[in-house]
């Protein structure tokens, strides 16, 4: 789930919107297995490590209207600026599913 820094995700509501089973934050083991990332360094750019394309990416629909997004490049000590269109393109090129929700 990708959302703005000032928003909080209601997992029960997101579950309804996504039509999924119960949602929770990924364990450190799952972060490592699917994205090769550690807790605290998760970023939408981590999707490039999902070579089996098992992770679905959900965006808060509000992000689609932002010209520039500040994203950690899988290291929370740095930030890169990308357009939403470019971030979406990275995910699409990697072959992952993208969904949109209202947070």
C-alpha beads as a LAMMPS data file, in Angstrom:
LAMMPS data file: protein, C-alpha beads

103 atoms
102 bonds

1 atom types
1 bond types

-500.0 500.0 xlo xhi
-500.0 500.0 ylo yhi
-500.0 500.0 zlo zhi

Masses

1 110.0

Atoms # bond

1 1 1 0.000 0.000 0.000
2 1 1 1.438 3.313 -1.081
3 1 1 -0.042 6.422 0.474
4 1 1 0.978 9.930 1.422
5 1 1 3.069 10.446 4.555
6 1 1 0.233 12.167 6.405
7 1 1 -2.323 9.390 5.904
8 1 1 -3.053 6.242 7.882
9 1 1 -4.364 3.061 6.336
10 1 1 -7.526 1.459 7.727
11 1 1 -6.733 -2.170 6.919
12 1 1 -10.338 -3.335 7.284
13 1 1 -11.538 -0.692 4.809
14 1 1 -8.696 -1.470 2.399
15 1 1 -9.590 -5.146 2.589
16 1 1 -13.107 -4.302 1.388
17 1 1 -11.860 -2.111 -1.452
18 1 1 -9.337 -4.696 -2.597
19 1 1 -11.662 -7.668 -2.138
20 1 1 -8.944 -9.468 -0.224
21 1 1 -8.583 -11.568 2.870
22 1 1 -7.360 -10.033 6.111
23 1 1 -4.531 -7.552 5.653
24 1 1 -1.579 -6.919 7.934
25 1 1 1.846 -5.377 7.727
26 1 1 4.404 -7.777 6.282
27 1 1 6.716 -9.600 8.655
28 1 1 10.441 -9.114 8.313
29 1 1 10.637 -12.623 6.815
30 1 1 8.094 -11.791 4.106
31 1 1 9.772 -8.473 3.318
32 1 1 13.026 -10.324 2.789
33 1 1 11.427 -13.183 0.811
34 1 1 9.389 -11.099 -1.634
35 1 1 11.187 -7.747 -1.829
36 1 1 14.656 -8.444 -0.397
37 1 1 14.116 -5.484 1.941
38 1 1 14.363 -5.046 5.674
39 1 1 11.913 -3.379 8.015
40 1 1 12.252 0.402 7.747
41 1 1 13.513 0.397 4.167
42 1 1 10.320 -0.577 2.351
43 1 1 9.537 1.529 -0.674
44 1 1 7.425 1.135 -3.809
45 1 1 10.724 0.846 -5.675
46 1 1 11.337 -2.412 -3.800
47 1 1 9.034 -4.000 -6.347
48 1 1 12.006 -4.327 -8.697
49 1 1 13.240 -7.123 -6.420
50 1 1 10.013 -9.111 -6.874
51 1 1 11.245 -11.229 -9.763
52 1 1 8.313 -13.652 -9.447
53 1 1 5.783 -10.809 -9.633
54 1 1 3.945 -11.995 -6.527
55 1 1 3.349 -8.619 -4.875
56 1 1 0.367 -6.449 -5.807
57 1 1 0.885 -2.725 -5.397
58 1 1 -2.032 -0.637 -4.155
59 1 1 -1.918 3.143 -4.467
60 1 1 -4.061 5.692 -2.725
61 1 1 -5.868 7.211 -5.697
62 1 1 -4.930 10.678 -4.439
63 1 1 -1.296 10.006 -5.384
64 1 1 -2.232 9.791 -9.057
65 1 1 -2.803 13.571 -9.076
66 1 1 0.628 14.425 -7.663
67 1 1 3.195 15.665 -10.132
68 1 1 6.160 14.666 -7.971
69 1 1 6.486 12.003 -5.288
70 1 1 9.367 11.658 -2.843
71 1 1 10.289 7.968 -2.668
72 1 1 12.992 6.201 -0.665
73 1 1 15.219 4.227 -3.046
74 1 1 15.043 1.128 -0.790
75 1 1 17.194 2.994 1.726
76 1 1 15.455 5.278 4.190
77 1 1 18.406 7.662 4.372
78 1 1 17.792 9.018 0.874
79 1 1 14.895 10.246 -1.240
80 1 1 14.416 10.379 -5.000
81 1 1 11.796 12.482 -6.738
82 1 1 9.655 10.772 -9.363
83 1 1 6.455 11.565 -11.142
84 1 1 3.568 9.228 -10.407
85 1 1 3.646 8.218 -14.084
86 1 1 7.292 7.161 -13.834
87 1 1 6.716 5.185 -10.628
88 1 1 3.741 3.455 -12.218
89 1 1 5.859 2.649 -15.280
90 1 1 8.544 0.992 -13.109
91 1 1 5.924 -1.249 -11.529
92 1 1 4.286 -2.079 -14.862
93 1 1 7.622 -2.887 -16.504
94 1 1 8.378 -5.216 -13.591
95 1 1 5.076 -6.994 -14.313
96 1 1 3.304 -6.447 -10.999
97 1 1 -0.413 -5.779 -10.609
98 1 1 -1.462 -2.255 -9.632
99 1 1 -4.684 -1.433 -7.801
100 1 1 -6.137 1.854 -6.621
101 1 1 -7.932 2.543 -3.355
102 1 1 -9.311 5.545 -1.527
103 1 1 -7.617 6.139 1.816

Bonds

1 1 1 2
2 1 2 3
3 1 3 4
4 1 4 5
5 1 5 6
6 1 6 7
7 1 7 8
8 1 8 9
9 1 9 10
10 1 10 11
11 1 11 12
12 1 12 13
13 1 13 14
14 1 14 15
15 1 15 16
16 1 16 17
17 1 17 18
18 1 18 19
19 1 19 20
20 1 20 21
21 1 21 22
22 1 22 23
23 1 23 24
24 1 24 25
25 1 25 26
26 1 26 27
27 1 27 28
28 1 28 29
29 1 29 30
30 1 30 31
31 1 31 32
32 1 32 33
33 1 33 34
34 1 34 35
35 1 35 36
36 1 36 37
37 1 37 38
38 1 38 39
39 1 39 40
40 1 40 41
41 1 41 42
42 1 42 43
43 1 43 44
44 1 44 45
45 1 45 46
46 1 46 47
47 1 47 48
48 1 48 49
49 1 49 50
50 1 50 51
51 1 51 52
52 1 52 53
53 1 53 54
54 1 54 55
55 1 55 56
56 1 56 57
57 1 57 58
58 1 58 59
59 1 59 60
60 1 60 61
61 1 61 62
62 1 62 63
63 1 63 64
64 1 64 65
65 1 65 66
66 1 66 67
67 1 67 68
68 1 68 69
69 1 69 70
70 1 70 71
71 1 71 72
72 1 72 73
73 1 73 74
74 1 74 75
75 1 75 76
76 1 76 77
77 1 77 78
78 1 78 79
79 1 79 80
80 1 80 81
81 1 81 82
82 1 82 83
83 1 83 84
84 1 84 85
85 1 85 86
86 1 86 87
87 1 87 88
88 1 88 89
89 1 89 90
90 1 90 91
91 1 91 92
92 1 92 93
93 1 93 94
94 1 94 95
95 1 95 96
96 1 96 97
97 1 97 98
98 1 98 99
99 1 99 100
100 1 100 101
101 1 101 102
102 1 102 103
